[in-house]
Amino acid sequence: MTDHEKQIEDFGKNNDFWLFGYGSLIWKPPPHYDQRVPGFIKGYVRRFWQHANSEDHRGTPEAPGRVVTLIDRAHWDTLTDHHESPERVWGAAYHIPSPHVAEVREYLDIREINGYSIQFTPFHPAAALSLSSAPTSASASSQTQALPQQQQINCLVYIGLPSNPQFLGPQDPQELAAHILRSRGPSGENREYLYLLEEGLLGLSGESGDAHVSDLVTRAREIEDAGREGVGSTEEQEEVEK
């Protein structure tokens, strides 16, 4: 067993299981979490460069959608990208209590099985933000507990490494936005993933926006608007011809 495999096996045994979510986990958290912390990691770049074609994603094997992955910044620096990237990747860290770690890990392995592998990274809680606890019931309100500003958390994170077969590499943003709009799978439309990601990111902090994500949203909205205008023009022309 390698050191990395042993780290994966032992992670969470001391009630220290923290998971970093940078994609759908931001708005669709794992089960049984008792703490959610907005914050960021460093050394990575978030991009819509991963195929989404498994049964629990936003595409099909015949027509894969697109989801986000993280690219090591040193590798990203060797690529040609249309977007600049900030030094921080914002997201949310979730704490899973020890009694639920095995169940949640099995859930995550199924949810993230399509090309993603387990890595570990230091997570930086957002400065001056509180640590949110999950409500204990549907009617319960969220409670907060102060978190030291400089405290770092060692987080498990699922990353689609460039060596995995679902990794696509740099994408033309206009073509990528159009592809997202026409893709859907058992989990729903690919555009919903894009829109919910931007909404979730903007809700984390005043600094948590992602230019890559927001640019794709802008392009997708413009394509949608143009499509609606085109439909209206066609209908009007047909009415005139009658």
Secondary structure as the mmCIF struct_conf table of DSSP 4:
data_model
#
loop_
_struct_conf.conf_type_id
_struct_conf.id
_struct_conf.beg_label_comp_id
_struct_conf.beg_label_asym_id
_struct_conf.beg_label_seq_id
_struct_conf.end_label_comp_id
_struct_conf.end_label_asym_id
_struct_conf.end_label_seq_id
HELX_RH_AL_P HELX_RH_AL_P1 ASP A 3 ASP A 10
TURN_TY1_P TURN_TY1_P1 PHE A 11 ASN A 14
BEND BEND1 ASN A 15 ASN A 15
STRN STRN1 PHE A 17 GLY A 21
BEND BEND2 TYR A 22 GLY A 23
HELX_RH_3T_P HELX_RH_3T_P1 SER A 24 ILE A 26
TURN_TY1_P TURN_TY1_P2 TRP A 27 TRP A 27
BEND BEND3 LYS A 28 LYS A 28
HELX_LH_PP_P HELX_LH_PP_P1 PRO A 29 PRO A 30
TURN_TY1_P TURN_TY1_P3 PRO A 31 HIS A 32
STRN STRN2 GLN A 35 LYS A 42
BEND BEND4 GLY A 43 GLY A 43
STRN STRN3 TYR A 44 ALA A 52
BEND BEND5 SER A 54 SER A 54
TURN_TY1_P TURN_TY1_P4 GLU A 55 ASP A 56
BEND BEND6 HIS A 57 GLY A 59
BEND BEND7 PRO A 61 ALA A 63
STRN STRN4 GLY A 65 ASP A 72
HELX_RH_AL_P HELX_RH_AL_P2 ARG A 73 TRP A 76
TURN_TY1_P TURN_TY1_P5 ASP A 77 THR A 78
BEND BEND8 LEU A 79 LEU A 79
BEND BEND9 HIS A 82 HIS A 83
BEND BEND10 GLU A 87 GLU A 87
STRN STRN5 ARG A 88 ILE A 96
HELX_RH_3T_P HELX_RH_3T_P2 SER A 98 HIS A 100
HELX_RH_AL_P HELX_RH_AL_P3 VAL A 101 ARG A 111
TURN_TY1_P TURN_TY1_P6 GLU A 112 GLY A 115
STRN STRN6 SER A 117 PRO A 125
HELX_LH_PP_P HELX_LH_PP_P2 ALA A 126 ALA A 126
TURN_TY1_P TURN_TY1_P7 ALA A 127 ALA A 128
HELX_LH_PP_P HELX_LH_PP_P3 LEU A 129 LEU A 129
STRN STRN7 SER A 130 SER A 133
HELX_LH_PP_P HELX_LH_PP_P4 ALA A 134 PRO A 135
BEND BEND11 THR A 136 SER A 137
TURN_TY1_P TURN_TY1_P8 ALA A 138 SER A 139
HELX_LH_PP_P HELX_LH_PP_P5 ALA A 140 SER A 142
STRN STRN8 THR A 144 ALA A 146
TURN_TY1_P TURN_TY1_P9 GLN A 149 GLN A 150
STRN STRN9 ILE A 153 ILE A 159
TURN_TY1_P TURN_TY1_P10 PRO A 162 SER A 163
BEND BEND12 ASN A 164 ASN A 164
TURN_TY1_P TURN_TY1_P11 PRO A 165 GLN A 166
STRN STRN10 PHE A 167 PHE A 167
HELX_RH_AL_P HELX_RH_AL_P4 PRO A 173 ARG A 182
STRN STRN11 ARG A 184 GLY A 185
TURN_TY1_P TURN_TY1_P12 PRO A 186 SER A 187
STRN STRN12 GLY A 188 GLU A 189
HELX_RH_AL_P HELX_RH_AL_P5 ASN A 190 LEU A 202
TURN_TY1_P TURN_TY1_P13 GLY A 203 LEU A 204
TURN_TY1_P TURN_TY1_P14 GLY A 206 GLU A 207
HELX_RH_AL_P HELX_RH_AL_P6 ALA A 211 GLU A 241
#
